[in-house]
Structure formats: structure tokens, C-alpha cells
């Protein structure tokens, strides 16, 4: 099962909208990381097998720098 982790720049409502397809997804607000730095979100996603969903280009740079997991959309 794919787990999506939605970044701060995306609506938490996406969790409910995609619940049938991605039932165990989360938003950074819901996991206690509402103001976390990108690297903290990255590390959390890596440790918990999430795919990061974001509009932030910094995650693409982290992906190039650190490799994956996590994947970034």
C-alpha cells in the first residue's frame, strides 16, 4: 500500500478526498509537524515509508542530494 504524506503547502482535505485510494495517508499537520523544516519531513517520510507530496522544489533537491526513499511527487 502506498502512503502519501502531504506537505504544508497542500490542503489537509486531500486526505479525505483520496482516502479510498490511499487510506493511510497523512498531512504534516496531523502528525505533529505543521512547521517542520523540509529535512524533518523528509526524515519522517523515510522512517515511516511515506511518499512526500508537495509543491516545494526543495524536496526535489533533497531527493537529488540524499537519494530515496522517500519518493517525491
Jmol script that loads the backbone (N, CA, C; Angstrom):
load data "model"
ATOM      1  N   UNK A   1       0.842  -1.179   0.000  1.00  0.00           N
ATOM      2  CA  UNK A   1       0.000   0.000   0.000  1.00  0.00           C
ATOM      3  C   UNK A   1       0.886   1.240   0.000  1.00  0.00           C
ATOM      4  N   UNK A   2       0.550   2.193  -0.830  1.00  0.00           N
ATOM      5  CA  UNK A   2       1.273   3.462  -0.902  1.00  0.00           C
ATOM      6  C   UNK A   2       0.753   4.411   0.161  1.00  0.00           C
ATOM      7  N   UNK A   3       1.677   5.024   0.886  1.00  0.00           N
ATOM      8  CA  UNK A   3       1.329   6.001   1.909  1.00  0.00           C
ATOM      9  C   UNK A   3       1.781   7.371   1.442  1.00  0.00           C
ATOM     10  N   UNK A   4       0.875   8.314   1.396  1.00  0.00           N
ATOM     11  CA  UNK A   4       1.203   9.669   0.980  1.00  0.00           C
ATOM     12  C   UNK A   4       1.304  10.571   2.194  1.00  0.00           C
ATOM     13  N   UNK A   5       2.304  11.429   2.185  1.00  0.00           N
ATOM     14  CA  UNK A   5       2.464  12.439   3.225  1.00  0.00           C
ATOM     15  C   UNK A   5       2.389  13.801   2.551  1.00  0.00           C
ATOM     16  N   UNK A   6       1.320  14.544   2.825  1.00  0.00           N
ATOM     17  CA  UNK A   6       1.096  15.840   2.208  1.00  0.00           C
ATOM     18  C   UNK A   6       1.823  16.922   2.983  1.00  0.00           C
ATOM     19  N   UNK A   7       2.568  17.734   2.269  1.00  0.00           N
ATOM     20  CA  UNK A   7       3.357  18.811   2.854  1.00  0.00           C
ATOM     21  C   UNK A   7       2.456  19.982   3.254  1.00  0.00           C
ATOM     22  N   UNK A   8       3.058  20.928   3.958  1.00  0.00           N
ATOM     23  CA  UNK A   8       2.356  22.112   4.475  1.00  0.00           C
ATOM     24  C   UNK A   8       1.650  22.915   3.394  1.00  0.00           C
ATOM     25  N   UNK A   9       2.220  22.917   2.189  1.00  0.00           N
ATOM     26  CA  UNK A   9       1.674  23.754   1.127  1.00  0.00           C
ATOM     27  C   UNK A   9       0.474  23.127   0.416  1.00  0.00           C
ATOM     28  N   UNK A  10       0.019  21.980   0.887  1.00  0.00           N
ATOM     29  CA  UNK A  10      -1.160  21.325   0.326  1.00  0.00           C
ATOM     30  C   UNK A  10      -2.250  21.207   1.398  1.00  0.00           C
ATOM     31  N   UNK A  11      -3.464  21.175   0.958  1.00  0.00           N
ATOM     32  CA  UNK A  11      -4.607  21.141   1.874  1.00  0.00           C
ATOM     33  C   UNK A  11      -4.716  19.799   2.609  1.00  0.00           C
ATOM     34  N   UNK A  12      -4.980  19.845   3.907  1.00  0.00           N
ATOM     35  CA  UNK A  12      -5.235  18.613   4.653  1.00  0.00           C
ATOM     36  C   UNK A  12      -6.481  17.870   4.166  1.00  0.00           C
ATOM     37  N   UNK A  13      -7.352  18.563   3.458  1.00  0.00           N
ATOM     38  CA  UNK A  13      -8.572  17.932   2.928  1.00  0.00           C
ATOM     39  C   UNK A  13      -8.269  16.849   1.899  1.00  0.00           C
ATOM     40  N   UNK A  14      -7.057  16.874   1.345  1.00  0.00           N
ATOM     41  CA  UNK A  14      -6.683  15.855   0.362  1.00  0.00           C
ATOM     42  C   UNK A  14      -6.726  14.449   0.956  1.00  0.00           C
ATOM     43  N   UNK A  15      -6.490  14.350   2.243  1.00  0.00           N
ATOM     44  CA  UNK A  15      -6.530  13.043   2.901  1.00  0.00           C
ATOM     45  C   UNK A  15      -7.906  12.410   2.728  1.00  0.00           C
ATOM     46  N   UNK A  16      -8.947  13.167   2.990  1.00  0.00           N
ATOM     47  CA  UNK A  16     -10.311  12.645   2.844  1.00  0.00           C
ATOM     48  C   UNK A  16     -10.680  12.404   1.391  1.00  0.00           C
ATOM     49  N   UNK A  17     -10.231  13.285   0.509  1.00  0.00           N
ATOM     50  CA  UNK A  17     -10.554  13.143  -0.911  1.00  0.00           C
ATOM     51  C   UNK A  17      -9.924  11.888  -1.525  1.00  0.00           C
ATOM     52  N   UNK A  18      -8.771  11.493  -1.020  1.00  0.00           N
ATOM     53  CA  UNK A  18      -8.060  10.344  -1.580  1.00  0.00           C
ATOM     54  C   UNK A  18      -8.099   9.108  -0.673  1.00  0.00           C
ATOM     55  N   UNK A  19      -8.947   9.130   0.324  1.00  0.00           N
ATOM     56  CA  UNK A  19      -8.979   8.068   1.335  1.00  0.00           C
ATOM     57  C   UNK A  19      -9.272   6.681   0.761  1.00  0.00           C
ATOM     58  N   UNK A  20     -10.086   6.593  -0.262  1.00  0.00           N
ATOM     59  CA  UNK A  20     -10.391   5.284  -0.843  1.00  0.00           C
ATOM     60  C   UNK A  20      -9.190   4.689  -1.558  1.00  0.00           C
ATOM     61  N   UNK A  21      -8.400   5.526  -2.188  1.00  0.00           N
ATOM     62  CA  UNK A  21      -7.246   5.057  -2.959  1.00  0.00           C
ATOM     63  C   UNK A  21      -6.007   4.930  -2.082  1.00  0.00           C
ATOM     64  N   UNK A  22      -5.803   5.899  -1.195  1.00  0.00           N
ATOM     65  CA  UNK A  22      -4.646   5.940  -0.307  1.00  0.00           C
ATOM     66  C   UNK A  22      -5.123   6.084   1.137  1.00  0.00           C
ATOM     67  N   UNK A  23      -5.646   5.018   1.723  1.00  0.00           N
ATOM     68  CA  UNK A  23      -6.323   5.113   3.016  1.00  0.00           C
ATOM     69  C   UNK A  23      -5.453   5.488   4.211  1.00  0.00           C
ATOM     70  N   UNK A  24      -4.189   5.230   4.184  1.00  0.00           N
ATOM     71  CA  UNK A  24      -3.349   5.501   5.366  1.00  0.00           C
ATOM     72  C   UNK A  24      -2.476   6.741   5.185  1.00  0.00           C
ATOM     73  N   UNK A  25      -2.905   7.635   4.337  1.00  0.00           N
ATOM     74  CA  UNK A  25      -2.122   8.839   4.084  1.00  0.00           C
ATOM     75  C   UNK A  25      -2.255   9.840   5.224  1.00  0.00           C
ATOM     76  N   UNK A  26      -1.350  10.819   5.241  1.00  0.00           N
ATOM     77  CA  UNK A  26      -1.327  11.796   6.333  1.00  0.00           C
ATOM     78  C   UNK A  26      -0.932  13.167   5.804  1.00  0.00           C
ATOM     79  N   UNK A  27      -1.183  14.161   6.627  1.00  0.00           N
ATOM     80  CA  UNK A  27      -0.750  15.525   6.354  1.00  0.00           C
ATOM     81  C   UNK A  27       0.203  15.907   7.478  1.00  0.00           C
ATOM     82  N   UNK A  28       1.183  16.751   7.190  1.00  0.00           N
ATOM     83  CA  UNK A  28       2.155  17.113   8.227  1.00  0.00           C
ATOM     84  C   UNK A  28       1.477  17.714   9.456  1.00  0.00           C
ATOM     85  N   UNK A  29       0.359  18.405   9.281  1.00  0.00           N
ATOM     86  CA  UNK A  29      -0.375  18.950  10.430  1.00  0.00           C
ATOM     87  C   UNK A  29      -0.861  17.836  11.352  1.00  0.00           C
ATOM     88  N   UNK A  30      -1.321  16.748  10.769  1.00  0.00           N
ATOM     89  CA  UNK A  30      -1.904  15.660  11.533  1.00  0.00           C
ATOM     90  C   UNK A  30      -0.906  14.766  12.251  1.00  0.00           C
ATOM     91  N   UNK A  31       0.374  14.892  11.904  1.00  0.00           N
ATOM     92  CA  UNK A  31       1.388  14.053  12.552  1.00  0.00           C
ATOM     93  C   UNK A  31       2.308  14.864  13.451  1.00  0.00           C
ATOM     94  N   UNK A  32       1.913  16.118  13.704  1.00  0.00           N
ATOM     95  CA  UNK A  32       2.685  16.946  14.622  1.00  0.00           C
ATOM     96  C   UNK A  32       3.871  17.668  14.007  1.00  0.00           C
ATOM     97  N   UNK A  33       3.861  17.827  12.681  1.00  0.00           N
ATOM     98  CA  UNK A  33       4.957  18.525  12.007  1.00  0.00           C
ATOM     99  C   UNK A  33       4.477  19.731  11.195  1.00  0.00           C
ATOM    100  N   UNK A  34       3.558  20.545  11.726  1.00  0.00           N
ATOM    101  CA  UNK A  34       2.991  21.628  10.925  1.00  0.00           C
ATOM    102  C   UNK A  34       3.986  22.714  10.523  1.00  0.00           C
ATOM    103  N   UNK A  35       5.024  22.906  11.305  1.00  0.00           N
ATOM    104  CA  UNK A  35       6.014  23.940  10.980  1.00  0.00           C
ATOM    105  C   UNK A  35       7.415  23.344  10.826  1.00  0.00           C
ATOM    106  N   UNK A  36       7.477  22.054  10.577  1.00  0.00           N
ATOM    107  CA  UNK A  36       8.770  21.376  10.469  1.00  0.00           C
ATOM    108  C   UNK A  36       9.539  21.823   9.227  1.00  0.00           C
ATOM    109  N   UNK A  37      10.837  21.784   9.346  1.00  0.00           N
ATOM    110  CA  UNK A  37      11.694  22.060   8.194  1.00  0.00           C
ATOM    111  C   UNK A  37      11.604  20.887   7.225  1.00  0.00           C
ATOM    112  N   UNK A  38      11.977  21.163   5.979  1.00  0.00           N
ATOM    113  CA  UNK A  38      11.882  20.144   4.942  1.00  0.00           C
ATOM    114  C   UNK A  38      12.637  18.872   5.313  1.00  0.00           C
ATOM    115  N   UNK A  39      13.797  19.000   5.890  1.00  0.00           N
ATOM    116  CA  UNK A  39      14.602  17.824   6.239  1.00  0.00           C
ATOM    117  C   UNK A  39      13.900  16.975   7.308  1.00  0.00           C
ATOM    118  N   UNK A  40      13.202  17.602   8.236  1.00  0.00           N
ATOM    119  CA  UNK A  40      12.457  16.851   9.248  1.00  0.00           C
ATOM    120  C   UNK A  40      11.324  16.049   8.606  1.00  0.00           C
ATOM    121  N   UNK A  41      10.619  16.680   7.675  1.00  0.00           N
ATOM    122  CA  UNK A  41       9.542  15.994   6.962  1.00  0.00           C
ATOM    123  C   UNK A  41      10.130  14.848   6.146  1.00  0.00           C
ATOM    124  N   UNK A  42      11.249  15.097   5.495  1.00  0.00           N
ATOM    125  CA  UNK A  42      11.948  14.080   4.701  1.00  0.00           C
ATOM    126  C   UNK A  42      12.301  12.871   5.572  1.00  0.00           C
ATOM    127  N   UNK A  43      12.911  13.140   6.715  1.00  0.00           N
ATOM    128  CA  UNK A  43      13.325  12.064   7.612  1.00  0.00           C
ATOM    129  C   UNK A  43      12.124  11.273   8.126  1.00  0.00           C
ATOM    130  N   UNK A  44      11.049  11.970   8.465  1.00  0.00           N
ATOM    131  CA  UNK A  44       9.837  11.297   8.933  1.00  0.00           C
ATOM    132  C   UNK A  44       9.287  10.391   7.824  1.00  0.00           C
ATOM    133  N   UNK A  45       9.216  10.924   6.620  1.00  0.00           N
ATOM    134  CA  UNK A  45       8.702  10.147   5.489  1.00  0.00           C
ATOM    135  C   UNK A  45       9.562   8.909   5.255  1.00  0.00           C
ATOM    136  N   UNK A  46      10.854   9.063   5.341  1.00  0.00           N
ATOM    137  CA  UNK A  46      11.772   7.935   5.135  1.00  0.00           C
ATOM    138  C   UNK A  46      11.551   6.864   6.212  1.00  0.00           C
ATOM    139  N   UNK A  47      11.448   7.284   7.448  1.00  0.00           N
ATOM    140  CA  UNK A  47      11.303   6.343   8.562  1.00  0.00           C
ATOM    141  C   UNK A  47       9.967   5.607   8.556  1.00  0.00           C
ATOM    142  N   UNK A  48       8.943   6.242   7.989  1.00  0.00           N
ATOM    143  CA  UNK A  48       7.598   5.667   8.035  1.00  0.00           C
ATOM    144  C   UNK A  48       7.067   5.236   6.658  1.00  0.00           C
ATOM    145  N   UNK A  49       7.948   5.158   5.677  1.00  0.00           N
ATOM    146  CA  UNK A  49       7.606   4.666   4.331  1.00  0.00           C
ATOM    147  C   UNK A  49       6.539   5.479   3.605  1.00  0.00           C
ATOM    148  N   UNK A  50       6.594   6.794   3.751  1.00  0.00           N
ATOM    149  CA  UNK A  50       5.677   7.681   3.035  1.00  0.00           C
ATOM    150  C   UNK A  50       6.296   8.165   1.728  1.00  0.00           C
ATOM    151  N   UNK A  51       5.444   8.537   0.799  1.00  0.00           N
ATOM    152  CA  UNK A  51       5.814   9.281  -0.398  1.00  0.00           C
ATOM    153  C   UNK A  51       5.435  10.726  -0.109  1.00  0.00           C
ATOM    154  N   UNK A  52       6.365  11.651  -0.274  1.00  0.00           N
ATOM    155  CA  UNK A  52       6.102  13.061   0.012  1.00  0.00           C
ATOM    156  C   UNK A  52       5.387  13.693  -1.179  1.00  0.00           C
ATOM    157  N   UNK A  53       4.261  14.337  -0.920  1.00  0.00           N
ATOM    158  CA  UNK A  53       3.516  15.061  -1.945  1.00  0.00           C
ATOM    159  C   UNK A  53       3.624  16.537  -1.593  1.00  0.00           C
ATOM    160  N   UNK A  54       4.179  17.328  -2.515  1.00  0.00           N
ATOM    161  CA  UNK A  54       4.473  18.723  -2.204  1.00  0.00           C
ATOM    162  C   UNK A  54       4.508  19.577  -3.465  1.00  0.00           C
ATOM    163  N   UNK A  55       4.443  20.880  -3.269  1.00  0.00           N
ATOM    164  CA  UNK A  55       4.681  21.845  -4.346  1.00  0.00           C
ATOM    165  C   UNK A  55       6.046  22.501  -4.154  1.00  0.00           C
ATOM    166  N   UNK A  56       6.758  22.111  -3.128  1.00  0.00           N
ATOM    167  CA  UNK A  56       8.027  22.708  -2.737  1.00  0.00           C
ATOM    168  C   UNK A  56       9.180  22.072  -3.526  1.00  0.00           C
ATOM    169  N   UNK A  57       9.892  22.855  -4.317  1.00  0.00           N
ATOM    170  CA  UNK A  57      11.005  22.324  -5.118  1.00  0.00           C
ATOM    171  C   UNK A  57      12.190  21.885  -4.259  1.00  0.00           C
ATOM    172  N   UNK A  58      12.230  22.311  -3.011  1.00  0.00           N
ATOM    173  CA  UNK A  58      13.326  21.900  -2.135  1.00  0.00           C
ATOM    174  C   UNK A  58      13.359  20.389  -1.948  1.00  0.00           C
ATOM    175  N   UNK A  59      12.217  19.741  -2.009  1.00  0.00           N
ATOM    176  CA  UNK A  59      12.188  18.292  -1.854  1.00  0.00           C
ATOM    177  C   UNK A  59      12.828  17.590  -3.055  1.00  0.00           C
ATOM    178  N   UNK A  60      12.699  18.166  -4.227  1.00  0.00           N
ATOM    179  CA  UNK A  60      13.385  17.607  -5.397  1.00  0.00           C
ATOM    180  C   UNK A  60      14.890  17.699  -5.213  1.00  0.00           C
ATOM    181  N   UNK A  61      15.340  18.805  -4.653  1.00  0.00           N
ATOM    182  CA  UNK A  61      16.767  18.969  -4.388  1.00  0.00           C
ATOM    183  C   UNK A  61      17.244  17.979  -3.328  1.00  0.00           C
ATOM    184  N   UNK A  62      16.446  17.781  -2.283  1.00  0.00           N
ATOM    185  CA  UNK A  62      16.792  16.785  -1.275  1.00  0.00           C
ATOM    186  C   UNK A  62      16.874  15.392  -1.889  1.00  0.00           C
ATOM    187  N   UNK A  63      15.982  15.105  -2.806  1.00  0.00           N
ATOM    188  CA  UNK A  63      15.980  13.815  -3.473  1.00  0.00           C
ATOM    189  C   UNK A  63      17.278  13.604  -4.258  1.00  0.00           C
ATOM    190  N   UNK A  64      17.728  14.641  -4.933  1.00  0.00           N
ATOM    191  CA  UNK A  64      18.989  14.546  -5.674  1.00  0.00           C
ATOM    192  C   UNK A  64      20.180  14.402  -4.735  1.00  0.00           C
ATOM    193  N   UNK A  65      20.117  15.088  -3.627  1.00  0.00           N
ATOM    194  CA  UNK A  65      21.206  15.097  -2.667  1.00  0.00           C
ATOM    195  C   UNK A  65      21.271  13.808  -1.835  1.00  0.00           C
ATOM    196  N   UNK A  66      20.119  13.334  -1.383  1.00  0.00           N
ATOM    197  CA  UNK A  66      20.074  12.220  -0.441  1.00  0.00           C
ATOM    198  C   UNK A  66      19.610  10.896  -1.038  1.00  0.00           C
ATOM    199  N   UNK A  67      19.110  10.933  -2.269  1.00  0.00           N
ATOM    200  CA  UNK A  67      18.556   9.720  -2.849  1.00  0.00           C
ATOM    201  C   UNK A  67      17.180   9.420  -2.285  1.00  0.00           C
ATOM    202  N   UNK A  68      16.741   8.191  -2.480  1.00  0.00           N
ATOM    203  CA  UNK A  68      15.436   7.833  -1.951  1.00  0.00           C
ATOM    204  C   UNK A  68      15.522   6.457  -1.329  1.00  0.00           C
ATOM    205  N   UNK A  69      14.630   6.057  -0.459  1.00  0.00           N
ATOM    206  CA  UNK A  69      13.388   6.717  -0.152  1.00  0.00           C
ATOM    207  C   UNK A  69      13.598   7.990   0.659  1.00  0.00           C
ATOM    208  N   UNK A  70      12.606   8.816   0.787  1.00  0.00           N
ATOM    209  CA  UNK A  70      11.270   8.686   0.198  1.00  0.00           C
ATOM    210  C   UNK A  70      11.230   9.199  -1.238  1.00  0.00           C
ATOM    211  N   UNK A  71      10.219   8.756  -1.932  1.00  0.00           N
ATOM    212  CA  UNK A  71       9.950   9.320  -3.251  1.00  0.00           C
ATOM    213  C   UNK A  71       9.228  10.647  -3.045  1.00  0.00           C
ATOM    214  N   UNK A  72       9.301  11.500  -4.067  1.00  0.00           N
ATOM    215  CA  UNK A  72       8.668  12.820  -4.003  1.00  0.00           C
ATOM    216  C   UNK A  72       7.785  13.017  -5.216  1.00  0.00           C
ATOM    217  N   UNK A  73       6.577  13.480  -4.953  1.00  0.00           N
ATOM    218  CA  UNK A  73       5.647  13.828  -6.033  1.00  0.00           C
ATOM    219  C   UNK A  73       5.402  15.317  -5.937  1.00  0.00           C
TER     220      UNK A  73
END
end "model"
wireframe off; spacefill off
backbone 0.3
color backbone group
